[in-house]
């Protein structure tokens, strides 16, 4: 709202400053060319900013309303069901595809394993597929962010699809801290809107 409003007010002031002379039409045409140029520049910058924001966030996944303590167990179980190995290196989790155990696979398909349905949904990965995962937990908001610096062989898509089905059991239904944060955000937004309305009223209805 700020950018278009400032452009609008700027060009209205320029129009008011045009001299009432014979070359007014020439000055008006010049102002209108500047008007279209700056509006086009504004939208180009806006689209570029949106593109850069999406590009910067392309390697991140945010999960809301999840129990942070249970998320680690759910993630570990998902990696095991997908036939992946994980090794912790500081804050980073190194994930790689492992060769399937033939006896375990045959037992699962025969119905003697832990989950026949999981085996039917088990994707196949290239032998050397690997991924790096950083898990950032925000316990007060029951929020988890997944950062993927590297993901090969569709590992990220397979893990996230499996998590989407498995996280139903780790959902957090009560989040008092989130309600408090949302209340504060709503209060600040209301104050900003009220300040903006008072500012607009003082501009369009000046004191006499």
C-alpha positions as a Markdown table, in Angstrom:
| # | Residue | x | y | z |
|---|---|---|---|---|
| 1 | Unk | 0.0 | 0.0 | 0.0 |
| 2 | Unk | 2.8 | 2.4 | 0.8 |
| 3 | Unk | 4.5 | 2.3 | -2.6 |
| 4 | Unk | 1.4 | 3.0 | -4.8 |
| 5 | Unk | 0.2 | 5.7 | -2.3 |
| 6 | Unk | 3.5 | 7.6 | -2.4 |
| 7 | Unk | 3.6 | 7.4 | -6.2 |
| 8 | Unk | 0.1 | 8.7 | -6.4 |
| 9 | Unk | 0.7 | 11.6 | -4.1 |
| 10 | Unk | 4.0 | 12.4 | -5.8 |
| 11 | Unk | 2.5 | 12.8 | -9.2 |
| 12 | Unk | -0.5 | 14.7 | -8.0 |
| 13 | Unk | 1.9 | 17.3 | -6.5 |
| 14 | Unk | 3.9 | 17.4 | -9.8 |
| 15 | Unk | 0.7 | 17.9 | -11.7 |
| 16 | Unk | -0.3 | 20.8 | -9.4 |
| 17 | Unk | 3.1 | 22.4 | -9.9 |
| 18 | Unk | 2.7 | 22.6 | -13.7 |
| 19 | Unk | 2.7 | 26.2 | -14.8 |
| 20 | Unk | -0.6 | 27.4 | -16.5 |
| 21 | Unk | 1.2 | 28.4 | -19.7 |
| 22 | Unk | 1.0 | 27.5 | -23.4 |
| 23 | Unk | 3.4 | 24.6 | -23.0 |
| 24 | Unk | 1.2 | 22.9 | -20.4 |
| 25 | Unk | 0.3 | 20.1 | -22.8 |
| 26 | Unk | 4.0 | 19.4 | -23.3 |
| 27 | Unk | 4.7 | 19.3 | -19.6 |
| 28 | Unk | 1.6 | 17.1 | -19.1 |
| 29 | Unk | 2.8 | 14.6 | -21.6 |
| 30 | Unk | 6.3 | 14.5 | -19.9 |
| 31 | Unk | 4.7 | 13.9 | -16.5 |
| 32 | Unk | 2.5 | 11.1 | -17.9 |
| 33 | Unk | 5.5 | 9.4 | -19.5 |
| 34 | Unk | 7.3 | 9.6 | -16.1 |
| 35 | Unk | 4.0 | 8.3 | -14.5 |
| 36 | Unk | 4.0 | 5.1 | -16.6 |
| 37 | Unk | 7.7 | 4.6 | -16.3 |
| 38 | Unk | 7.7 | 4.7 | -12.5 |
| 39 | Unk | 4.6 | 2.5 | -12.2 |
| 40 | Unk | 6.2 | -0.1 | -14.6 |
| 41 | Unk | 9.5 | 0.1 | -12.6 |
| 42 | Unk | 7.5 | -0.3 | -9.3 |
| 43 | Unk | 5.8 | -3.5 | -10.5 |
| 44 | Unk | 9.0 | -4.9 | -12.0 |
| 45 | Unk | 10.8 | -4.4 | -8.6 |
| 46 | Unk | 7.8 | -6.0 | -6.8 |
| 47 | Unk | 7.8 | -9.1 | -9.1 |
| 48 | Unk | 11.6 | -9.4 | -8.7 |
| 49 | Unk | 11.3 | -9.2 | -4.9 |
| 50 | Unk | 8.6 | -11.9 | -4.9 |
| 51 | Unk | 10.7 | -14.1 | -7.2 |
| 52 | Unk | 13.8 | -13.6 | -5.0 |
| 53 | Unk | 11.9 | -14.4 | -1.9 |
| 54 | Unk | 10.5 | -17.7 | -3.4 |
| 55 | Unk | 13.9 | -18.6 | -4.7 |
| 56 | Unk | 15.5 | -18.0 | -1.3 |
| 57 | Unk | 12.8 | -20.1 | 0.5 |
| 58 | Unk | 12.9 | -22.9 | -2.1 |
| 59 | Unk | 15.0 | -25.2 | 0.2 |
| 60 | Unk | 12.9 | -24.7 | 3.3 |
| 61 | Unk | 9.7 | -26.5 | 4.5 |
| 62 | Unk | 7.7 | -25.2 | 7.5 |
| 63 | Unk | 5.5 | -27.5 | 9.5 |
| 64 | Unk | 2.9 | -26.0 | 11.9 |
| 65 | Unk | 1.0 | -27.4 | 14.9 |
| 66 | Unk | 3.3 | -30.3 | 15.5 |
| 67 | Unk | 4.6 | -31.7 | 18.8 |
| 68 | Unk | 8.4 | -30.9 | 18.7 |
| 69 | Unk | 9.2 | -33.8 | 21.0 |
| 70 | Unk | 7.3 | -36.3 | 18.9 |
| 71 | Unk | 8.6 | -35.0 | 15.5 |
| 72 | Unk | 12.1 | -36.5 | 16.0 |
| 73 | Unk | 10.6 | -39.9 | 16.5 |
| 74 | Unk | 8.2 | -39.6 | 13.6 |
| 75 | Unk | 11.1 | -38.4 | 11.3 |
| 76 | Unk | 13.3 | -41.4 | 12.4 |
| 77 | Unk | 10.4 | -43.9 | 11.7 |
| 78 | Unk | 9.8 | -42.4 | 8.3 |
| 79 | Unk | 13.4 | -42.7 | 7.3 |
| 80 | Unk | 13.4 | -46.3 | 8.5 |
| 81 | Unk | 10.2 | -47.1 | 6.6 |
| 82 | Unk | 11.7 | -45.6 | 3.4 |
| 83 | Unk | 14.8 | -47.6 | 3.7 |
| 84 | Unk | 17.1 | -44.7 | 4.4 |
| 85 | Unk | 20.0 | -44.3 | 6.8 |
| 86 | Unk | 20.7 | -41.1 | 8.8 |
| 87 | Unk | 23.8 | -39.9 | 10.6 |
| 88 | Unk | 23.9 | -36.8 | 12.7 |
| 89 | Unk | 26.8 | -34.3 | 12.1 |
| 90 | Unk | 26.3 | -31.4 | 14.5 |
| 91 | Unk | 22.9 | -29.8 | 13.7 |
| 92 | Unk | 22.8 | -31.5 | 10.2 |
| 93 | Unk | 21.3 | -34.9 | 9.5 |
| 94 | Unk | 23.0 | -36.8 | 6.7 |
| 95 | Unk | 20.6 | -39.0 | 4.9 |
| 96 | Unk | 21.5 | -41.7 | 2.4 |
| 97 | Unk | 19.8 | -44.6 | 0.6 |
| 98 | Unk | 20.7 | -48.1 | 1.9 |
| 99 | Unk | 20.5 | -51.3 | 0.0 |
| 100 | Unk | 17.3 | -53.2 | 1.0 |
| 101 | Unk | 17.4 | -56.3 | 3.0 |
| 102 | Unk | 16.0 | -59.0 | 0.8 |
| 103 | Unk | 14.7 | -61.2 | 3.6 |
| 104 | Unk | 13.0 | -58.3 | 5.3 |
| 105 | Unk | 11.4 | -57.2 | 2.0 |
| 106 | Unk | 10.1 | -60.6 | 1.3 |
| 107 | Unk | 8.7 | -60.9 | 4.8 |
| 108 | Unk | 6.9 | -57.5 | 4.5 |
| 109 | Unk | 5.4 | -58.4 | 1.1 |
| 110 | Unk | 4.3 | -61.8 | 2.6 |
| 111 | Unk | 2.5 | -60.0 | 5.4 |
| 112 | Unk | 4.9 | -61.0 | 8.2 |
| 113 | Unk | 6.6 | -57.6 | 8.3 |
| 114 | Unk | 5.6 | -54.5 | 10.3 |
| 115 | Unk | 3.7 | -52.8 | 7.4 |
| 116 | Unk | 2.7 | -54.3 | 4.1 |
| 117 | Unk | 1.2 | -51.0 | 3.0 |
| 118 | Unk | 4.5 | -49.2 | 3.7 |
| 119 | Unk | 6.3 | -51.6 | 1.5 |
| 120 | Unk | 3.8 | -51.1 | -1.4 |
| 121 | Unk | 4.4 | -47.4 | -1.1 |
| 122 | Unk | 8.2 | -47.7 | -0.7 |
| 123 | Unk | 9.9 | -45.6 | -3.5 |
| 124 | Unk | 13.1 | -46.6 | -5.1 |
| 125 | Unk | 16.2 | -44.4 | -4.9 |
| 126 | Unk | 19.4 | -44.3 | -6.8 |
| 127 | Unk | 22.2 | -46.3 | -5.0 |
| 128 | Unk | 24.2 | -43.1 | -4.1 |
| 129 | Unk | 21.3 | -40.8 | -3.4 |
| 130 | Unk | 21.9 | -38.5 | -0.4 |
| 131 | Unk | 20.5 | -35.5 | 1.3 |
| 132 | Unk | 21.4 | -33.0 | 4.0 |
| 133 | Unk | 18.7 | -32.0 | 6.5 |
| 134 | Unk | 18.7 | -29.4 | 9.2 |
| 135 | Unk | 15.8 | -29.4 | 11.6 |
| 136 | Unk | 15.0 | -26.1 | 13.4 |
| 137 | Unk | 12.4 | -26.5 | 16.2 |
| 138 | Unk | 10.4 | -23.7 | 17.7 |
| 139 | Unk | 8.8 | -25.3 | 20.8 |
| 140 | Unk | 6.8 | -22.3 | 22.0 |
| 141 | Unk | 4.9 | -22.2 | 18.7 |
| 142 | Unk | 4.8 | -25.9 | 18.0 |
| 143 | Unk | 6.6 | -25.2 | 14.8 |
| 144 | Unk | 9.3 | -27.1 | 12.9 |
| 145 | Unk | 11.4 | -25.8 | 9.9 |
| 146 | Unk | 13.2 | -28.2 | 7.6 |
| 147 | Unk | 16.2 | -26.8 | 5.8 |
| 148 | Unk | 17.4 | -28.8 | 2.8 |
| 149 | Unk | 20.9 | -27.7 | 1.7 |
| 150 | Unk | 21.2 | -30.7 | -0.5 |
| 151 | Unk | 18.7 | -33.4 | -1.7 |
| 152 | Unk | 19.4 | -35.9 | -4.5 |
| 153 | Unk | 17.3 | -38.5 | -6.2 |
| 154 | Unk | 13.9 | -37.2 | -5.1 |
| 155 | Unk | 14.7 | -37.9 | -1.5 |
| 156 | Unk | 13.2 | -34.6 | -0.3 |
| 157 | Unk | 9.8 | -35.3 | -2.0 |
| 158 | Unk | 9.6 | -38.9 | -0.7 |
| 159 | Unk | 10.4 | -37.9 | 2.9 |
| 160 | Unk | 8.0 | -35.0 | 2.9 |
| 161 | Unk | 5.2 | -37.0 | 1.4 |
| 162 | Unk | 5.8 | -39.7 | 4.0 |
| 163 | Unk | 5.9 | -37.2 | 6.8 |
| 164 | Unk | 2.6 | -35.6 | 5.6 |
| 165 | Unk | 0.9 | -39.0 | 6.3 |
| 166 | Unk | 2.8 | -39.8 | 9.5 |
| 167 | Unk | 2.5 | -36.4 | 11.3 |
| 168 | Unk | -1.2 | -36.8 | 11.9 |
| 169 | Unk | -0.4 | -38.6 | 15.1 |
| 170 | Unk | 2.0 | -35.9 | 16.2 |
| 171 | Unk | -0.4 | -33.0 | 15.8 |
| 172 | Unk | -0.6 | -30.4 | 18.6 |
| 173 | Unk | -4.2 | -29.3 | 19.2 |
| 174 | Unk | -3.6 | -26.7 | 21.9 |
| 175 | Unk | -1.1 | -24.0 | 21.5 |
| 176 | Unk | -1.5 | -21.1 | 24.1 |
| 177 | Unk | 1.7 | -19.4 | 23.0 |
| 178 | Unk | 0.6 | -19.1 | 19.4 |
| 179 | Unk | -2.7 | -17.6 | 20.5 |
| 180 | Unk | -0.7 | -15.0 | 22.5 |
| 181 | Unk | 1.5 | -14.2 | 19.6 |
| 182 | Unk | -1.4 | -13.9 | 17.2 |
| 183 | Unk | -3.2 | -11.6 | 19.7 |
| 184 | Unk | -0.1 | -9.3 | 19.9 |
| 185 | Unk | 0.2 | -9.3 | 16.1 |
| 186 | Unk | -3.4 | -8.4 | 15.7 |
| 187 | Unk | -3.1 | -5.6 | 18.2 |
| 188 | Unk | 0.0 | -4.2 | 16.4 |
| 189 | Unk | -1.8 | -4.5 | 13.0 |
| 190 | Unk | -4.8 | -2.7 | 14.4 |
| 191 | Unk | -2.6 | 0.2 | 15.7 |
| 192 | Unk | -0.9 | 0.5 | 12.3 |
| 193 | Unk | -4.3 | 0.6 | 10.5 |
| 194 | Unk | -5.6 | 3.2 | 12.9 |
| 195 | Unk | -2.4 | 5.3 | 12.5 |
| 196 | Unk | -2.8 | 5.1 | 8.7 |
| 197 | Unk | -6.4 | 6.2 | 8.8 |
| 198 | Unk | -5.6 | 9.2 | 11.0 |
| 199 | Unk | -2.8 | 10.1 | 8.7 |
| 200 | Unk | -5.1 | 9.9 | 5.6 |
| 201 | Unk | -7.8 | 12.0 | 7.3 |
| 202 | Unk | -5.3 | 14.7 | 8.2 |
| 203 | Unk | -4.1 | 14.8 | 4.5 |
| 204 | Unk | -7.6 | 14.8 | 2.8 |
| 205 | Unk | -9.4 | 16.8 | 5.5 |
| 206 | Unk | -6.8 | 19.5 | 6.7 |
| 207 | Unk | -7.7 | 21.8 | 9.5 |
| 208 | Unk | -9.1 | 25.2 | 8.4 |
